[in-house]
Amino acid sequence: MDIFDVAIIGAGVVGCATARRLALAGKRVLVLEKAGDILSGASKANSAILHTGFDAPPGSLELDCVQAGYAEYLAIRESMNLPLLQTGAMVVAWTEEEEARLAELESQAHANGISDACRIGRRAVADREPQLSDAARAALIVPGEHVIDPWSPFLAYARQAINGGSHFVFDAEVTSGLFDGKTWTLTTAKGAFSANGVVNCAGLYGDVVEQRLLGSSSFSIRPRKGQFAVFDKAASRLLTTIILPVPNERTKGVVLCRTAFGNVLIGPTAEEQLDRDNASVDEATLSQLIARARVMLPALGNVPITAVYAGLRPATEEKHYRIRHEPDLNWLSIGGIRSTGMTASLGLAQHAVRLLLGGDGPLSDLTAAPAEPVPNLAEHRTRDWQLAGYGEIVCHCEMVTRREIEAAFAGPLPPGDPGGLKRRTRCTMGRCQGFNCLGRLTELTGSRLAHPFPGERL
């Protein structure tokens, strides 16, 4: 049996980033994912904000990883063709109590090295965002907070890992494992695989994986649902800055911001639940969320909702990241990665390599794992439909071309299910939510999806 250097369980944001980093360090990596594509769990519903770490706990691993991930994203994004929507953020105080807390938040930002964060008054808030409700009393401006594409970076990381010799296996839930003192043998739905070490990046099932393979778990996942509402693209002209709430001990709160795809979103909520798979939405909560958005930005009252969705964050019984390193077992768990996971993923990958390999884990010759630019999906940059020879518009709501669909399947990591195709192209994301393009998409994908569109046969 082929023995890999490291097996990563879970192909979410942390799993993809860690696979890339280990591949760059010259390791043969196996990624086992129980779903049909990357980013199919908690990672698919991130809010796409590139965080500075201004409000992270001072001196924490979270702060270190967020800031390391932020810096690395900026360093590599051009080589991978990854977008950056430069927005800045304002933490807006809507009450006297919240306004009083801005000074403390500013001090924390400065302690975390974000020296350009500063408080502004009511008039300055209105000057920056004239459509914002005049109930806004004051704000803390954080210029370095930005919006990015929530999915393309991790496709790029996975592709670079593959270029470095990594293998991704899907529909391969890990059901058990055995360590013989040197090598792990992992039993999955796709058969048995061997690796010298294991990195558990299983997100919402991280504690289950520990229990199955180690006999006990060092943390308990307590899923936290976050519901979102997405306003039509007409809303994008009403707002330029990310509007953040004053956070509390339990949650960072509800965010109002533009997206890289030309919309405005509001969310997430923070709802505790036991079910690890139920990411349903409910009308009452969404109505409250949408009403809150329209109170904050009254002009949204005339803008329709394009989509609603929910995601589950892998919260645990403690707020901080849950890292478990067992050198004698060649084991590393990266758990409890909640709202900052998208930004922190590259930093967590660096941390994982330091724990597994020692030191900084020097990178091998980068030509052995070259970066591969991914197609641009961001609305503020040139899209494929604006270039000659695209052939056909398949999804008219999001202006997705046939050329983009074909390119998704031609790449080194083709989509395995409809969600994967959506995350690679934006198809079915628009006003009609696939009503008009689903038939044509079904024709084009044929038997190429391991998990086809509903009604399509393999």
C-alpha positions as CSV (number, residue, x, y, z in Angstrom):
1,M,0.0,0.0,0.0
2,D,1.3,3.5,-0.9
3,I,2.3,5.4,2.2
4,F,1.8,9.2,2.3
5,D,3.8,11.5,4.5
6,V,0.6,13.1,5.9
7,A,-3.1,12.4,5.6
8,I,-5.4,15.4,6.1
9,I,-9.0,14.7,7.1
10,G,-11.3,17.4,5.8
11,A,-11.0,19.6,2.7
12,G,-12.4,22.8,4.1
13,V,-10.5,26.1,4.2
14,V,-8.0,24.8,6.8
15,G,-7.5,21.5,5.1
16,C,-6.8,23.0,1.7
17,A,-4.4,25.6,3.1
18,T,-2.6,23.0,5.2
19,A,-2.3,20.6,2.2
20,R,-0.7,23.4,0.2
21,R,1.8,24.3,2.9
22,L,2.9,20.7,3.5
23,A,3.2,20.2,-0.3
24,L,5.4,23.3,-0.5
25,A,7.5,21.7,2.3
26,G,8.1,18.7,0.0
27,K,5.7,16.3,1.7
28,R,3.4,13.8,-0.1
29,V,-0.1,14.7,1.1
30,L,-3.4,12.8,1.0
31,V,-6.6,14.7,1.6
32,L,-9.6,12.7,2.6
33,E,-13.0,14.4,2.4
34,K,-16.3,12.8,3.2
35,A,-18.3,15.0,0.8
36,G,-18.1,15.2,-2.9
37,D,-16.0,18.4,-3.2
38,I,-13.8,20.8,-1.3
39,L,-15.5,23.4,1.0
40,S,-18.6,21.3,1.3
41,G,-19.0,21.7,5.1
42,A,-18.8,24.7,7.3
43,S,-16.4,26.4,4.9
44,K,-18.9,27.0,2.1
45,A,-20.8,29.6,4.1
46,N,-18.1,32.0,5.2
47,S,-18.6,35.8,5.1
48,A,-15.6,36.4,2.9
49,I,-14.0,39.2,5.1
50,L,-10.2,39.3,5.2
51,H,-9.7,40.2,8.8
52,T,-6.8,42.2,10.3
53,G,-7.2,40.7,13.8
54,F,-8.0,44.0,15.3
55,D,-10.4,42.5,17.8
56,A,-8.7,39.1,18.4
57,P,-7.6,38.2,21.9
58,P,-4.2,39.8,22.4
59,G,-1.4,37.4,22.5
60,S,-3.6,34.5,21.3
61,L,-2.8,31.9,18.7
62,E,-5.9,33.2,16.8
63,L,-4.3,36.6,16.5
64,D,-1.0,35.2,15.3
65,C,-2.7,33.0,12.7
66,V,-5.1,35.7,11.5
67,Q,-2.3,38.2,10.9
68,A,0.0,35.6,9.4
69,G,-2.8,34.5,7.1
70,Y,-3.7,38.0,6.2
71,A,-0.1,38.8,5.2
72,E,0.4,35.6,3.2
73,Y,-2.9,36.2,1.3
74,L,-1.7,39.6,0.2
75,A,1.7,38.2,-0.8
76,I,0.4,35.4,-3.0
77,R,-2.9,36.7,-4.3
78,E,-1.6,38.2,-7.6
79,S,0.2,35.0,-8.6
80,M,-3.1,33.1,-8.0
81,N,-5.3,35.8,-9.5
82,L,-7.2,36.2,-6.3
83,P,-9.4,39.4,-5.8
84,L,-9.3,42.0,-3.1
85,L,-12.2,44.4,-2.8
86,Q,-10.7,47.3,-0.8
87,T,-13.5,48.4,1.5
88,G,-12.2,49.1,5.0
89,A,-14.5,48.5,7.9
90,M,-16.4,50.5,10.5
91,V,-17.4,49.1,13.8
92,V,-20.5,51.1,14.3
93,A,-22.0,52.0,17.7
94,W,-25.8,52.3,17.6
95,T,-26.3,52.9,21.4
96,E,-24.6,55.0,24.1
97,E,-23.3,51.8,25.7
98,E,-21.8,50.6,22.5
99,E,-20.2,54.0,21.9
100,A,-18.6,53.8,25.3
101,R,-16.9,50.5,24.3
102,L,-15.2,51.9,21.2
103,A,-12.3,53.3,23.2
104,E,-11.6,49.9,24.6
105,L,-11.8,48.3,21.2
106,E,-9.5,51.0,19.7
107,S,-6.9,50.2,22.4
108,Q,-7.2,46.5,21.7
109,A,-6.7,47.1,18.0
110,H,-3.6,49.2,18.7
111,A,-2.3,46.5,21.1
112,N,-2.7,44.0,18.2
113,G,-0.6,46.1,15.9
114,I,-3.4,47.7,13.9
115,S,-2.2,51.3,14.5
116,D,-4.4,52.9,11.8
117,A,-7.6,52.0,13.6
118,C,-9.2,55.1,14.9
119,R,-12.5,56.4,16.3
120,I,-14.7,58.8,14.4
121,G,-17.9,60.7,15.3
122,R,-21.4,60.8,13.9
123,R,-20.6,63.3,11.1
124,A,-17.5,61.5,9.9
125,V,-19.5,58.2,9.8
126,A,-22.2,60.0,7.6
127,D,-19.5,61.5,5.4
128,R,-18.1,58.1,4.7
129,E,-21.4,56.2,4.3
130,P,-24.1,58.8,3.5
131,Q,-26.8,56.1,3.1
132,L,-26.2,54.7,6.6
133,S,-28.9,55.4,9.1
134,D,-28.4,58.6,11.1
135,A,-28.9,56.6,14.2
136,A,-25.2,55.6,13.9
137,R,-23.5,57.5,16.8
138,A,-19.8,56.8,16.2
139,A,-17.5,54.2,14.8
140,L,-14.1,52.7,14.9
141,I,-12.5,52.7,11.4
142,V,-10.3,49.7,10.5
143,P,-8.9,50.5,7.0
144,G,-7.3,47.1,6.5
145,E,-10.4,45.0,6.6
146,H,-11.4,43.9,3.1
147,V,-13.7,41.6,1.2
148,I,-12.5,38.7,-0.9
149,D,-13.9,35.8,-2.9
150,P,-15.0,33.2,-0.3
151,W,-14.1,30.1,-2.4
152,S,-11.5,30.7,-5.1
153,P,-8.5,31.0,-2.8
154,F,-9.0,27.5,-1.5
155,L,-9.4,26.1,-4.9
156,A,-6.1,27.7,-5.7
157,Y,-4.5,26.3,-2.6
158,A,-5.8,22.8,-3.4
159,R,-4.6,23.0,-7.0
160,Q,-1.1,24.1,-5.9
161,A,-1.0,21.2,-3.5
162,I,-2.0,18.8,-6.3
163,N,0.8,20.3,-8.5
164,G,3.1,19.4,-5.6
165,G,2.0,15.8,-5.7
166,S,-0.9,15.8,-3.2
167,H,-4.0,13.6,-3.8
168,F,-7.6,14.5,-2.9
169,V,-10.1,11.7,-2.4
170,F,-13.8,12.5,-2.1
171,D,-16.7,10.6,-0.7
172,A,-14.1,9.1,1.7
173,E,-15.4,9.5,5.2
174,V,-12.9,8.2,7.7
175,T,-14.6,5.6,9.9
176,S,-11.7,4.2,11.8
177,G,-7.9,4.1,12.1
178,L,-5.0,2.2,13.5
179,F,-1.5,3.5,14.4
180,D,1.2,0.9,14.6
181,G,3.8,3.2,16.2
182,K,5.0,4.5,12.9
183,T,2.2,4.5,10.3
184,W,-1.5,5.2,10.4
185,T,-3.9,3.0,8.5
186,L,-7.2,4.9,7.9
187,T,-10.4,3.1,6.9
188,T,-12.7,5.1,4.7
189,A,-15.7,4.6,2.5
190,K,-13.3,4.5,-0.4
191,G,-11.0,1.9,1.1
192,A,-7.9,1.9,3.3
193,F,-5.1,4.5,3.1
194,S,-1.8,4.7,4.9
195,A,0.2,7.8,6.1
196,N,2.9,8.5,8.6
197,G,1.0,11.3,10.2
198,V,-2.6,12.6,10.4
199,V,-3.9,16.2,10.6
200,N,-7.5,16.4,11.7
201,C,-9.2,19.3,9.9
202,A,-12.7,17.8,10.0
203,G,-14.5,21.0,11.1
204,L,-18.0,20.1,12.4
205,Y,-16.9,16.5,12.9
206,G,-13.5,17.2,14.4
207,D,-14.4,15.8,17.8
208,V,-16.0,12.7,16.2
209,V,-12.8,12.0,14.2
210,E,-10.7,12.2,17.4
211,Q,-13.1,9.8,19.2
212,R,-13.0,7.4,16.3
213,L,-9.2,7.3,15.9
214,L,-7.8,8.2,19.3
215,G,-10.5,6.8,21.5
216,S,-11.3,10.2,23.1
217,S,-11.9,13.8,22.1
218,S,-10.2,16.9,23.5
219,F,-13.1,19.2,22.6
220,S,-16.8,19.0,21.9
221,I,-18.3,20.6,18.8
222,R,-21.4,22.7,19.5
223,P,-22.7,23.8,16.1
224,R,-23.6,27.4,15.7
225,K,-25.9,28.2,12.8
226,G,-25.5,31.5,11.0
227,Q,-28.3,32.6,8.6
228,F,-27.6,35.1,5.8
229,A,-29.7,37.2,3.4
230,V,-28.3,38.5,0.1
231,F,-29.6,41.7,-1.5
232,D,-29.8,42.2,-5.2
233,K,-26.9,43.8,-7.0
234,A,-28.5,47.2,-7.1
235,A,-27.6,47.4,-3.4
236,S,-23.9,47.5,-4.1
237,R,-24.0,51.2,-5.0
238,L,-25.4,52.0,-1.5
239,L,-22.5,50.9,0.5
240,T,-18.7,50.9,0.2
241,T,-17.5,50.0,3.8
242,I,-18.0,46.8,5.8
243,I,-20.3,47.6,8.7
244,L,-19.4,45.6,11.8
245,P,-21.2,45.6,15.1
246,V,-19.6,46.1,18.4
247,P,-18.7,42.5,19.4
248,N,-19.6,40.7,22.6
249,E,-18.2,37.7,24.4
250,R,-20.4,35.3,22.5
251,T,-20.3,36.5,18.9
252,K,-18.8,39.0,16.5
253,G,-22.4,39.8,15.6
254,V,-24.2,40.6,12.4
255,V,-22.3,42.2,9.5
256,L,-23.6,44.3,6.6
257,C,-21.2,44.4,3.7
258,R,-20.7,44.1,-0.1
259,T,-19.7,40.8,-1.6
260,A,-17.1,40.1,-4.2
261,F,-19.9,39.1,-6.5
262,G,-21.6,42.5,-6.6
263,N,-24.3,42.0,-3.9
264,V,-24.8,43.1,-0.3
265,L,-25.2,40.6,2.5
266,I,-26.4,40.7,6.0
267,G,-25.5,38.1,8.6
268,P,-24.7,35.8,10.2
269,T,-27.0,35.1,13.1
270,A,-25.6,33.0,16.0
271,E,-28.0,30.1,16.8
272,E,-26.9,27.2,19.0
273,Q,-28.1,23.8,17.9
274,L,-27.2,20.1,18.3
275,D,-27.6,19.0,14.6
276,R,-24.3,19.2,12.7
277,D,-25.9,18.9,9.3
278,N,-29.1,21.0,9.5
279,A,-28.2,24.4,7.8
280,S,-31.8,25.3,7.1
281,V,-33.2,28.8,7.2
282,D,-36.4,30.0,8.8
283,E,-38.7,32.8,7.8
284,A,-39.0,34.5,11.2
285,T,-35.2,34.8,11.7
286,L,-34.6,35.9,8.2
287,S,-37.3,38.5,8.5
288,Q,-35.7,40.0,11.6
289,L,-32.3,39.9,9.8
290,I,-33.6,41.7,6.7
291,A,-35.4,44.2,8.9
292,R,-32.2,44.9,10.8
293,A,-30.4,45.5,7.5
294,R,-33.0,48.0,6.4
295,V,-32.9,49.9,9.7
296,M,-29.1,50.2,9.3
297,L,-29.3,51.1,5.6
298,P,-32.8,52.4,4.9
299,A,-32.3,52.5,1.1
300,L,-32.3,48.7,1.2
301,G,-36.1,48.9,1.7
302,N,-36.4,49.2,-2.1
303,V,-34.0,46.4,-2.9
304,P,-35.2,42.8,-3.2
305,I,-33.6,39.8,-1.7
306,T,-31.7,37.6,-4.2
307,A,-30.9,34.6,-1.9
308,V,-30.9,33.3,1.6
309,Y,-28.7,30.6,3.1
310,A,-27.3,29.3,6.3
311,G,-24.0,27.9,7.4
312,L,-22.8,26.0,10.6
313,R,-19.7,27.1,12.4
314,P,-17.7,24.5,14.4
315,A,-17.9,26.2,17.8
316,T,-16.8,24.3,20.9
317,E,-17.3,24.7,24.6
318,E,-14.4,27.1,24.7
319,K,-13.9,30.2,22.5
320,H,-10.3,29.8,21.5
321,Y,-8.9,27.5,18.7
322,R,-8.6,23.9,19.8
323,I,-5.2,22.5,18.8
324,R,-4.2,19.0,19.9
325,H,-0.7,17.9,19.0
326,E,0.3,14.3,19.9
327,P,3.9,13.8,18.6
328,D,4.1,10.2,19.8
329,L,1.0,9.4,17.7
330,N,2.0,11.6,14.7
331,W,-1.3,13.4,15.2
332,L,-2.4,17.0,15.0
333,S,-6.0,18.3,15.4
334,I,-7.0,21.8,14.3
335,G,-10.4,22.3,15.8
336,G,-12.8,25.0,16.9
337,I,-12.0,27.3,14.0
338,R,-15.0,29.6,13.8
339,S,-15.5,33.0,12.2
340,T,-11.9,33.9,11.6
341,G,-11.0,30.6,9.9
342,M,-11.0,31.9,6.3
343,T,-8.4,34.5,7.0
344,A,-6.5,32.4,9.6
345,S,-6.3,29.3,7.3
346,L,-2.9,30.2,5.8
347,G,-1.6,31.1,9.3
348,L,-2.9,27.9,10.8
349,A,-1.2,26.0,7.9
350,Q,2.1,27.7,8.9
351,H,1.5,26.7,12.5
352,A,0.7,23.1,11.6
353,V,4.0,22.8,9.6
354,R,6.0,24.2,12.6
355,L,4.4,21.7,14.9
356,L,4.8,18.7,12.5
357,L,8.2,19.5,10.9
358,G,9.8,21.8,13.5
359,G,11.0,25.4,13.0
360,D,9.3,27.2,10.1
361,G,9.2,24.1,7.9
362,P,11.4,25.5,5.0
363,L,9.8,25.3,1.7
364,S,11.1,23.2,-1.1
365,D,11.7,24.4,-4.6
366,L,8.5,26.3,-5.5
367,T,8.7,25.1,-9.1
368,A,7.9,21.6,-7.8
369,A,4.5,23.0,-6.7
370,P,3.8,26.0,-8.9
371,A,0.9,28.3,-8.1
372,E,-1.9,28.1,-10.7
373,P,-4.1,31.2,-11.3
374,V,-7.8,30.6,-10.9
375,P,-10.5,32.2,-13.0
376,N,-11.7,35.6,-11.7
377,L,-15.3,35.5,-10.2
378,A,-15.2,39.0,-8.7
379,E,-17.6,41.6,-10.1
380,H,-15.2,44.5,-9.7
381,R,-12.6,42.9,-12.1
382,T,-12.9,41.8,-15.7
383,R,-15.2,38.8,-16.0
384,D,-15.0,36.1,-18.7
385,W,-18.2,37.3,-20.5
386,Q,-16.4,40.6,-21.2
387,L,-13.7,38.9,-23.2
388,A,-14.0,37.7,-26.8
389,G,-14.8,34.2,-27.7
390,Y,-16.7,33.1,-24.6
391,G,-19.2,31.1,-26.8
392,E,-22.4,31.2,-24.8
393,I,-23.9,32.7,-21.6
394,V,-25.2,29.8,-19.6
395,C,-26.3,31.5,-16.4
396,H,-27.7,35.0,-17.3
397,C,-28.2,36.2,-13.7
398,E,-24.5,35.8,-12.9
399,M,-23.2,36.1,-16.5
400,V,-21.5,32.7,-16.4
401,T,-20.1,31.5,-19.8
402,R,-19.9,28.1,-21.2
403,R,-16.1,28.6,-21.4
404,E,-16.0,29.0,-17.6
405,I,-18.1,25.8,-17.2
406,E,-15.7,23.9,-19.4
407,A,-12.6,25.4,-17.7
408,A,-13.9,24.2,-14.3
409,F,-13.9,20.6,-15.6
410,A,-10.6,20.9,-17.4
411,G,-8.7,22.0,-14.3
412,P,-6.7,19.8,-12.0
413,L,-9.5,19.7,-9.4
414,P,-12.9,19.5,-11.3
415,P,-16.1,19.9,-9.4
416,G,-17.7,16.8,-7.9
417,D,-21.2,18.2,-7.3
418,P,-23.4,21.1,-8.2
419,G,-22.2,23.1,-5.2
420,G,-18.6,22.7,-6.3
421,L,-19.5,23.9,-9.8
422,K,-21.3,26.9,-8.3
423,R,-18.2,27.8,-6.2
424,R,-16.0,27.6,-9.3
425,T,-18.2,29.6,-11.6
426,R,-21.1,31.5,-9.8
427,C,-23.7,29.5,-11.7
428,T,-27.2,29.3,-10.0
429,M,-26.2,32.1,-7.6
430,G,-28.4,34.8,-9.0
431,R,-31.9,36.1,-9.0
432,C,-33.5,32.9,-10.3
433,Q,-31.4,30.6,-8.2
434,G,-30.9,28.2,-11.2
435,F,-34.5,28.2,-12.4
436,N,-33.6,29.3,-15.9
437,C,-30.2,27.7,-16.4
438,L,-30.5,24.4,-14.6
439,G,-31.6,22.5,-17.7
440,R,-28.7,23.8,-19.7
441,L,-26.3,23.1,-16.9
442,T,-27.5,19.6,-16.7
443,E,-26.9,19.2,-20.5
444,L,-23.4,20.5,-20.2
445,T,-22.3,18.6,-17.1
446,G,-23.6,15.3,-18.4
447,S,-22.0,12.5,-16.4
448,R,-19.0,14.6,-15.4
449,L,-20.3,15.3,-11.9
450,A,-19.9,12.5,-9.4
451,H,-23.0,13.9,-7.7
452,P,-25.2,15.2,-10.5
453,F,-27.8,18.0,-10.5
454,P,-31.2,16.8,-9.2
455,G,-33.0,14.7,-11.8
456,E,-29.8,14.0,-13.7
457,R,-28.7,10.4,-14.1
458,L,-25.1,9.3,-14.1
